[in-house]
Amino acid sequence: IIVKKEKAVVECRLLYKDGSWKWHSLNVIPVLDEEGNVVLLQGISHDINERKRNEDALKKANRQLSLLTGITRHDILNKVSIIFGFLELMEKGILDQSAMEYLSIIVNTTRDIQTQIEFTRIYEELGSHEPLWILLDLVIPRNQVPSDIILSTDIAGIEIFADPMFEKVFFNLLDNSLRHGMTVSEIRVSARKENDFLIVIWEDNGVGIAEKEKEKIFHRGFGKNNGLGMFLVREILSLTDITITENGKQGTGARFEIRVPYQSYRFTMP
């Protein structure tokens, strides 16, 4: 601006008094003296933090859609090949008394296909809408909790800036507790501040998760079932730079920590 002596638009992050950083757009015009030297810069600053966050979320969504194309075709076609293979054997009359076992394989494989197709529908929608502020207490799937399990929460008045599919994070956490916890009788959801971060905790009193599997459970395809639930959880959260880890102790229960950055949470009540 000073060298070219021309007006310019600059996007940069500014540090606020509360320690947070926010994006601003600066429209700057140089003021010249009689000799043509820049003596002053005048400008207007616009807060574009929300716009920048939305842009980042959409960029991440594009990556999700690229991954979607690769995962689905390959997985579903493999399942279809299995079905056709067993159907061909049945047509040739090769199957005998074990036919019911093979039919069971066909049924289960077809169910896997249904699950994968449903996953692609959900995954395709991921990041297709702008993130919004969501009241944490409203996305806890209380009506899905079995009557023999006690669910307690301490998260009132907290809003999280996340993808509209944020509620599926907690549906899948509940599903994980019910499917793999085995002895779960209590689930607790709480939150606490840690420096500038908000830590949302989902914990149960089930059998827990083995140390060597704590990271693997977030990988697509890992696990006894379809291996998509926890993978989807991490993908949804990552759209607004939220992370999740499991740090429970095997034998005493699973414990998931959702780490929300400063700009992605707020309190609606004191």
N, C-alpha and C positions, 0 to 999 in steps of 0.2 A: 504493500500500500504506500509506504513511504518512498520507495524507489520509483515506482511507476506513477505515483501521485494520482492514483485513480481509486474510485470507490470500490468496495469489495464486500462480499458476504462470506463470513467465516463461521464454521460450526466448531464448537469446542465445549469441553466440560469445565464447569466452574465449581469451585469449592464453597459450600454454604457454611454459615456459622455453626450449624449443628453437626458439621463433619461429613455431611453427605455431598456427593458429586451429582450434578445435573447438567444435561445437555442444553446449550443455548445457541441460537443463531444470532450472530452479530452483524448488523448492517453498518459498515464503517465508511465514513467520508473524510478525506484529508482536508484540512483548512490551510491554505497557503498565504504567505505574506506577499508583499509587493514584489519581492525578488523571485517568487515562485518556490520558496522553500516551505516544507511542511512544518508548521508550528503547532498544530493541534489536530487531534483526531476526534471527530464527533460520530456518535453512533446510537443505534437503538438495539436493545437486546430482547430477544423473544425466547421464552421457555419452550423448548421442543423435546423435553425429556420423554413425554408420553409417546410422541411420534417415533423417536429413536427406539424405544422399547418395543413398539409394535413392529417396526421395520426388522429388528433383530429376531423377533418371534417368527415373522414370515420367512426370513432367510432359513431359519432352522426347520420350518415346515417344509420347505422345498427339499431339504435333505431327507426328511421323513418320506416324502412321496417317491423320491428316487429309490430309497431302500425298499419301499413297498413293492415296486415292480419286480425287483429281484427275488424277494422272499416268497412271494405268493405262487408264481407260476411253477417254480421248481418243486415246492412242497406239495402243492395240490396235484400236479401231474404224477408225482411219485405215488401218491395214494390211489389215484385212478388206475395206474398200472397194476397195482396189487389187486384191486377189485376185478379188473378184466382178466388177470391171470387165473384167479380162482374160479371165476365164472366159466372160463374156457375149460378148466378141468371138470367142472360139473357137467358141461355140455357133452363132453366126451365120455361121461360115465365112469371116470377114473375114481371118483370119490366113493368110499364105502361107508362103513359105520361111523367113521370119523367126520362125516359130512357136516354134522351139527357144529363141530369145532371150527371147521372152515367157514361155515355160514356166520358164526359168531365173529370171526376175524373180519369178514366182509362188512358186517353191521358196524363194528367198532371203527373200522377204517373210514366208512362213510360218515360216521359221526365226527371223526377227526376232520374230514373235509368240511363239514358244516361249520365246525368251530373255526377253522382257518379262514373260511369265506367271511364269517361274521367278524373275525379279527381284521381282515382287510377293509371291511366297511368302516369299522371304527377308526382304524389307522389312517384311512384315506381322509377322514374328517379332521384328523388331528392337525391343529395349527391352521385350519382353513378359515377360522374366525379370529378376530382380534381378542387378545387377553382382556379379562375384566376383573373387577374386584368381587370376590366371592366370600360370603360369610362362612367361615370354617364349620361352625356348629350345624349348619344346614346340610352339609354334604356327608355327614356321618350316617351310614345306612342302618339306622336303628331298627327299622321294620324288617330287616333281613337277618337279625340276630336271633338264633334259636332261643326258646324260652328257658332252656337249662343253662344258658350262659349269661353272666352278669356283665353288662357294659356300663362303664362309668366314664364321664368326660369332665374335663376342666379346661374348656377352650372358649368360653363365652366372650363375645365382643371382639373377636379377632377376624380380620378380613385379609385374604391372600390374593395377590394379583397373579392370576393363572389362566391357563387355557380353559375354555368353557367345559372341557371334558374332565376337569379337576375332580369331579365327584367319583369318577371311575377309579381314581387312585385308592379311595377308601373301600370301594366295593371289592377291589382285588386284594387289598390288605386283609379284609374280612374273609374273603374266600381262601386266602393262604392260611389264616389261622384255623379255619374250619376243616380244610382238607389235610393239612400237614401237622397241625398242632396236636392231634390225637387225644390229648387229655385236657384240652382247654375248657375251663369253667369260668374264667374271668378275662375280660379285655378292658384295657384302660387307655384313654386318649388324653394327652395333656400337652402343655406347651410351656416353654420357659425361654427367657432371653439369655443369650450368650454373646457378650460383646455387642456387635451391631446386628447379629443374626437372631432370628427366632427359630427355636428348635421345637418342632411338633413331633411328639412321640406316640407311636402305636405299639403297645406291648401286650402280650398274653402270657398265661401261665402254663403253656403246653410243653411239648418235649424240646422245643428250641431247634436251632439250626446248627449243623456241624460247622466247625471253623473253616474247613476247606471249601465249604459251599456258600459262604456268606456273600461273596461277590458273584459267584456263578449263577445264583438264583435270578440275577437281573439279565442274564444272557438269553437271547431268544432260543427256544427249543430245549432249555435245560429243565429237568424235573420229570416227575412221574406222569404228569398229565400232558397238556399241550405245550407247556413251557412258554406261554405268551403273556400271562397275567402280570408278572413282576417286570418283565421287559417293557410292557406297555406303561406301567407305573413310572418307571424312570424316564421314558420318552416324553410322557405328558409333562412331568415336572421340569424337564430340561428346557422346555420351550421358554420359560421365564427364569432360567438360571437357578432353579431350585434343585437341590441334590438330595439323594436318599441313600442311606447305608443301613446295614443290619449289624448290631453289636450286642445282641443278647448272649446269654450263656447257655450252651447246650445242656439240657436237663432241667432248666428252670423257666424256659420260655423264650419266644422270639421278641426282639425289640428293634423296631425300625425308627430311625431318626431322620426326619425331613428337615433339611437346613434351608431356611428361607432368608435371602439377602435383605439388607436394610430397606431397599426401595420397593420390595415386594410384599410388605405386610404393614398393617396399621391397626390401631385399636379404636373401636367405635364407642367404647365406654371407658371411664377412668378405672 
